Amino acid sequence: MKTSEFDQKFEAGEDIASLLDLTQARRPALEPKRVNIDFPLWMVHSIDREARKLGVTRQSLIKMWLADRLQTR
C-alpha cells in the first residue's frame, strides 16, 4: 500500500490498526529506565498512605508526582 492510500484511510477515520505491524513499535523517549531511590521509612509510609487514598501503586504515585513537577517547570 502506498503512503498516500494509507493517509487517505487514516484521514477518513477508517480503522488502520490491521495495516500496522505493532510488533516493532517503539515509544521514543518513553521507554522505561529503571532507577533506584532510597527513601526514609517515614516517607515510604506517607507515600503508601497517599497511594491507597488514590487507589494506585506506590510506583504510579511517584511517577505521577514527578511528571507533574517536571511539566510545571
C-alpha positions in Angstrom: 0.0 0.0 0.0 1.3 3.4 -0.9 1.7 6.1 1.8 -1.0 8.3 0.1 -3.5 5.4 0.3 -2.7 4.9 4.0 -3.0 8.6 4.7 -6.4 8.7 3.0 -7.7 5.8 5.1 -6.4 7.5 8.2 -7.9 10.9 7.4 -11.2 9.2 6.5 -11.3 7.8 10.0 -11.0 4.2 8.8 -9.6 1.5 11.2 -6.0 1.2 10.2 -4.8 -1.0 13.0 -4.8 -4.1 10.9 -2.4 -2.4 8.5 0.2 -1.7 11.1 3.0 -4.0 12.3 2.9 -3.2 16.0 5.5 -5.9 17.0 8.3 -3.4 16.2 6.5 -0.3 17.6 8.5 1.9 20.0 7.7 4.9 22.1 10.7 7.2 21.7 11.8 8.9 25.0 9.0 6.9 26.8 10.9 3.6 27.1 11.3 2.7 30.8 14.6 3.1 32.5 15.0 1.5 36.0 16.4 3.7 38.7 16.8 3.1 42.4 16.0 5.7 45.1 16.4 5.3 48.8 13.6 6.9 50.9 13.4 7.2 54.7 10.9 4.9 56.2 8.5 7.7 57.2 8.4 8.9 53.6 7.6 5.4 52.3 4.7 5.2 54.8 3.4 8.6 53.7 3.7 7.7 50.0 1.9 4.4 50.6 -0.9 6.1 52.5 -1.4 8.6 49.7 -1.3 5.8 47.1 -4.0 3.9 48.9 -6.2 7.0 49.1 -5.9 7.4 45.3 -6.1 3.6 44.6 -2.8 3.5 42.8 0.5 1.8 43.4 3.5 3.5 45.1 5.4 3.5 41.9 2.5 5.0 40.0 2.0 7.8 42.5 5.7 8.7 42.5 5.7 8.8 38.7 2.6 11.0 38.7 4.1 13.4 41.2 7.4 13.6 39.3 5.7 14.1 35.9 3.5 16.8 37.4 6.5 18.6 38.9 8.6 18.3 35.7 5.8 19.6 33.5 5.3 22.7 35.6 8.9 23.8 35.0 
